[in-house]
Amino acid sequence: MKIINVVGARPNFVKMAPIMTAMARCPERIQSLLLHTGQHYDCQLSGTFFTQLGMPRPSVCLEVGDGTPAEQTARIMIGFEKVCQVERPDLVLVVGDVTSTLACALAARQCGIAVAHVEAGLRSFDSTMPEELNRRCTDQMSDYLFTTEPSAGENLLREGIGAEKIHFVGNVMIDTLLQQRQRAAERSLLRNWCLQPGEYGLLTLHRPANVDSPEVLARLLEVLAVVAQQLPLIFPVHPRTLKVIDRAGLTGFFTRSFGTVGIRLVDPQGYLDFLHLMMHARLVLTDSGGIQEETTVLRVPCLTLRDNTERPVTCEVGTNVLVGSRGERLLQEAGGILAGRGVAGAVPEKWDGRAAERIVEVLLNRLP
């Protein structure tokens, strides 16, 4: 059984690592190849992940580089079609909801190859999000849909997906977190920056709705600066966000010092260092989907700077609270956390570190 596993952007690597490990335990039945589309080409966003997560180097790299979603989709499809024609895999496995996910799923289907989608069925019901389009389209083309929470399966059934295709397996991102948690705890980043656990917050921003408009980003930073007067915020800044900050002249919102009031910009961090920062933070402010899940398992309070989430279990069971990006709710919830009134949360069903094992078990039982 030959399987091409597709990665293209930072979140994909964390999700794919345990799947590759689980497949490697069955060499007599599975021949797995790792393909990197090159959607994220920055070394810090891609290269260090292979080393830190113990992943094999990609068998193929398409090196599609930067561009609009349409440009990247076209280049990925052209390149991936050629790979499929040469390798003739039995299955293409894609994860998450990035451009590479949709492009490779579509190219595989056009070549008559079965598709498996890991993290299927998640829905924000916000059609302005590129990720929502990617998720919905990929699910409609997939033969195996692996879900992380019960609501995802319910969404798929409502959209007409056959129940026999849906498999509730848990969360592969949490597989990686549990495997790497101790290594991350032992990192020296806090010591190097003279920070103490619980004495800072962690901030991430990259959603187009929050960062593409200088006016929107400036208003959000004004609110975050108020929070940062009570708790210093560490902000590993995404390259896209940094470009907007520089172009719009918003550098005045940031401090140059660690451990003092204000927002401190830092470079993007590798997986282990970012996990180290997250597990020791007093609170996390983010617009990322995956961070909502990781903070839930780490039992760290998370305020999501969005009006919706495709991961409702993190709010229903976990530590996540939706606060939007306009200010009042954000300040209210942050103040409650700093006063000791954060949500305690619990770990969702099947987020136990065995999701990848369940995926491989399904494939071994169902594929010819």
C-alpha positions in Angstrom: 0.0 0.0 0.0 1.7 3.2 -1.1 0.5 6.4 0.6 1.7 10.0 -0.2 1.4 12.2 2.9 1.2 15.9 2.2 2.5 18.8 4.2 2.8 22.4 3.2 2.6 24.8 6.1 3.6 24.9 9.7 0.5 23.4 11.3 0.7 20.4 8.9 4.1 19.2 10.3 2.8 18.9 13.8 -0.2 16.9 12.7 1.7 14.7 10.2 4.6 13.7 12.5 2.7 11.1 14.6 1.0 9.7 11.5 4.4 9.1 9.8 5.6 7.4 13.0 2.5 5.1 13.1 2.9 4.2 9.5 6.6 3.4 10.0 5.6 0.7 12.4 4.0 -1.3 9.6 6.7 -1.3 6.9 5.5 -4.7 5.5 2.1 -3.2 4.7 2.6 0.5 4.2 5.0 2.4 1.9 4.7 6.0 3.0 6.2 9.0 1.2 6.3 12.5 2.6 5.7 15.4 0.1 6.3 19.0 1.0 4.6 21.5 -1.3 6.8 24.3 -0.2 3.8 26.5 0.6 5.8 27.8 3.7 9.4 28.1 2.7 10.9 30.0 5.6 13.3 27.8 7.5 11.9 28.8 10.9 8.4 28.0 9.7 9.3 24.7 8.0 12.8 23.4 8.2 13.3 23.2 12.0 10.1 21.2 12.4 11.4 18.1 10.6 14.4 18.0 13.0 12.5 18.8 16.2 9.6 16.4 15.5 11.8 13.5 14.2 10.2 13.5 10.8 11.9 12.1 7.7 13.0 14.6 5.2 10.4 14.9 2.4 10.8 12.5 -0.5 9.5 15.3 -2.8 9.4 19.0 -2.4 7.4 21.0 -5.0 8.9 24.4 -3.9 5.9 26.4 -5.0 6.9 29.4 -3.0 4.9 32.5 -2.2 1.8 33.8 -4.1 -1.9 34.3 -3.8 -4.0 31.3 -2.8 -5.0 30.9 -6.5 -1.4 31.0 -7.7 -0.3 28.6 -5.1 -3.2 26.2 -5.7 -2.4 26.1 -9.4 1.3 25.5 -9.0 0.7 22.8 -6.4 -1.9 21.0 -8.5 0.4 21.0 -11.6 3.4 19.7 -9.6 1.4 17.2 -7.6 -0.3 15.7 -10.6 3.1 14.9 -12.1 4.1 13.2 -8.8 0.9 11.1 -8.7 1.5 10.0 -12.3 5.0 8.8 -11.5 4.4 7.3 -8.0 0.8 6.0 -8.6 -0.1 5.9 -4.9 -3.1 4.0 -3.5 -4.0 6.9 -1.3 -3.1 10.6 -0.7 -3.4 11.7 2.9 -3.9 15.4 3.6 -4.2 17.2 7.0 -5.8 20.4 8.1 -7.1 23.2 6.0 -4.3 25.1 4.2 -4.0 25.7 0.5 -1.9 22.6 0.1 -4.6 20.5 1.6 -7.2 21.4 -1.0 -4.9 21.5 -4.0 -3.4 18.1 -3.4 -6.8 16.5 -2.6 -8.2 17.9 -5.9 -5.3 16.8 -8.0 -5.4 13.3 -6.5 -9.1 12.9 -7.2 -8.6 14.1 -10.8 -6.0 11.3 -11.1 -8.5 8.7 -9.7 -6.6 8.3 -6.4 -8.4 7.9 -3.0 -8.1 10.8 -0.5 -8.0 10.7 3.3 -8.6 14.0 5.2 -7.3 14.2 8.7 -9.1 16.9 10.8 -12.2 16.7 8.7 -15.6 18.2 9.5 -14.4 21.3 11.4 -16.6 24.3 10.6 -16.5 28.0 11.6 -19.6 28.6 9.3 -17.7 31.8 8.2 -17.4 31.8 4.4 -15.0 34.7 4.4 -12.3 32.4 5.9 -10.1 30.8 3.2 -9.7 27.8 5.6 -13.4 27.2 5.6 -13.5 26.9 1.9 -10.5 24.5 1.9 -12.1 22.3 4.6 -15.5 22.1 3.0 -14.2 21.3 -0.5 -11.6 18.8 0.7 -14.2 16.9 2.7 -16.5 16.5 -0.3 -13.7 14.9 -2.2 -12.5 12.6 0.5 -13.0 8.9 0.9 -11.8 8.7 4.5 -12.7 11.5 6.9 -10.9 11.4 10.2 -12.5 13.7 12.9 -11.2 15.3 16.1 -14.4 15.9 17.9 -18.1 14.8 17.8 -19.4 18.1 16.3 -17.2 17.5 13.2 -18.9 14.2 12.4 -22.3 15.9 12.9 -21.3 18.6 10.4 -20.3 16.0 7.8 -23.5 14.0 8.2 -25.6 17.2 7.7 -23.6 17.9 4.5 -24.5 14.5 3.0 -21.3 12.6 3.8 -21.9 8.9 4.3 -21.5 7.7 7.9 -19.3 4.8 6.7 -16.6 7.3 5.6 -16.4 9.2 8.9 -14.1 8.0 11.7 -13.8 9.7 15.0 -10.2 9.1 15.9 -9.1 12.1 18.1 -6.5 14.8 17.6 -3.1 14.1 16.0 -1.9 17.5 17.0 -2.4 16.4 20.6 -0.4 13.2 19.9 2.6 15.4 19.1 2.1 17.7 22.1 2.0 14.8 24.5 5.0 13.1 22.9 7.1 16.4 23.0 5.8 18.0 26.2 8.7 17.0 28.4 11.3 18.1 25.9 9.6 21.4 25.5 9.4 21.9 29.3 13.2 21.6 29.4 14.0 24.3 26.9 15.9 27.3 28.1 14.0 30.1 26.4 12.4 31.6 29.5 15.7 31.6 31.3 17.5 33.2 28.3 14.9 36.0 28.3 14.8 36.4 32.1 11.1 35.5 32.3 9.3 33.6 35.0 6.5 31.1 34.4 3.1 32.7 34.8 4.4 36.3 34.5 3.7 36.9 30.8 1.1 36.3 28.2 1.6 34.8 24.7 0.1 36.4 21.6 -0.3 35.2 18.0 -2.0 37.0 15.1 -2.1 35.9 11.5 -5.8 35.7 10.3 -6.4 38.0 7.3 -9.5 39.4 9.1 -7.3 40.6 11.9 -4.0 41.6 10.2 -4.5 42.4 6.5 -6.1 45.8 7.2 -3.8 48.3 9.0 -6.8 50.0 10.5 -8.2 46.8 12.0 -4.8 45.7 13.2 -4.1 49.1 14.8 -7.5 49.0 16.7 -6.7 45.5 17.9 -3.2 46.4 19.0 -4.6 49.4 21.0 -6.7 46.9 23.1 -3.9 44.5 23.4 -1.7 47.3 24.7 -4.1 47.8 27.6 -3.8 44.1 28.5 0.0 44.4 28.2 0.1 47.1 30.8 -1.1 44.5 33.3 0.8 41.5 31.9 3.7 41.7 29.5 2.9 40.0 26.2 5.3 38.0 24.0 4.4 38.1 20.4 6.2 35.7 18.0 5.2 37.6 14.8 4.2 35.8 11.6 6.0 37.2 8.5 2.7 38.3 7.0 1.7 40.2 10.1 5.2 41.8 10.4 4.9 43.2 6.8 1.6 45.0 7.7 3.1 46.3 11.0 6.1 47.7 9.1 4.2 49.2 6.2 1.5 50.8 8.4 4.0 52.3 10.8 2.7 50.4 13.9 6.0 49.6 15.5 5.2 52.2 18.3 2.9 49.6 19.9 5.9 47.4 20.9 8.6 47.4 23.5 12.2 46.3 23.1 12.5 44.7 26.6 11.4 41.4 28.1 9.5 41.2 31.4 8.4 44.9 31.4 4.9 46.2 30.5 4.1 46.2 26.8 4.1 43.9 23.8 7.5 42.4 22.9 7.9 41.3 19.2 10.1 38.2 18.8 10.9 36.0 15.7 8.8 33.0 14.9 9.7 30.1 17.2 10.3 26.4 16.4 7.8 23.9 17.7 9.5 23.1 21.0 10.3 26.7 22.0 6.8 27.8 21.2 5.3 24.9 23.2 7.7 25.9 26.0 6.3 29.5 25.9 2.7 28.3 25.7 2.8 25.9 28.6 4.3 28.5 31.0 2.1 31.4 30.0 -0.4 33.0 32.3 -2.8 33.3 29.3 -2.7 33.0 25.6 -4.3 35.4 23.1 -4.6 34.0 19.6 -6.6 33.8 16.4 -5.1 30.3 15.6 -7.3 27.2 15.5 -4.6 24.8 16.6 -3.5 26.9 19.6 -7.0 26.7 21.0 -6.6 22.9 21.1 -3.1 22.9 22.6 -4.0 25.3 25.4 -7.0 23.2 26.2 -4.7 20.1 26.9 -2.1 22.3 28.7 -5.0 23.8 30.8 -3.8 27.3 30.0 -6.5 30.0 29.6 -7.0 30.9 26.0 -8.8 34.0 24.6 -9.5 33.6 20.9 -9.6 36.9 19.0 -12.4 35.8 16.7 -16.2 35.8 16.7 -16.3 32.1 15.7 -14.4 28.9 16.1 -14.3 25.7 14.1 -13.2 23.9 17.2 -16.2 24.3 19.6 -15.1 21.6 21.9 -12.3 23.9 23.1 -15.0 26.2 24.4 -17.5 23.6 25.6 -15.0 21.4 27.4 -11.6 23.2 27.3 -10.1 26.5 28.4 -11.0 28.6 25.3 -13.2 31.7 25.3 -14.2 33.6 22.1 -13.7 37.3 22.7 -13.8 38.8 19.2 -11.3 41.5 18.2 -13.1 44.7 19.1 -12.1 45.1 22.7 -14.7 45.1 25.5 -15.1 41.3 25.9 -11.3 40.8 25.5 -10.5 43.2 28.3 -13.2 41.7 30.5 -12.1 38.1 30.1 -8.4 39.0 30.4 -9.1 40.8 33.6 -11.0 37.8 35.0 -8.0 35.5 34.2 -5.6 37.9 35.9 -7.9 38.0 38.9 -7.8 34.2 39.1 -11.2 33.5 37.5 -10.0 31.6 34.4 -11.8 28.5 33.0 -10.3 25.3 34.4 -11.4 23.1 31.5 -11.0 19.4 30.8 -9.4 17.3 28.1 -11.9 16.3 25.2 -12.7 12.7 24.4 -10.0 10.7 22.6 -7.4 13.5 22.9 -5.2 10.9 24.5 -2.1 10.6 22.2 -3.4 7.7 20.1 -5.2 9.4 17.2 -2.5 8.5 14.7 -2.7 4.8 15.7 -6.4 4.8 15.1 -6.0 6.4 11.7 -3.5 3.8 10.6 -5.7 1.0 12.0 -8.6 2.2 9.9 -6.5 2.4 6.7 -5.1 -1.1 7.2 -8.6 -2.5 7.7 -10.3 -0.7 4.9 -7.7 -0.3 2.1 -7.2 -3.3 -0.3 
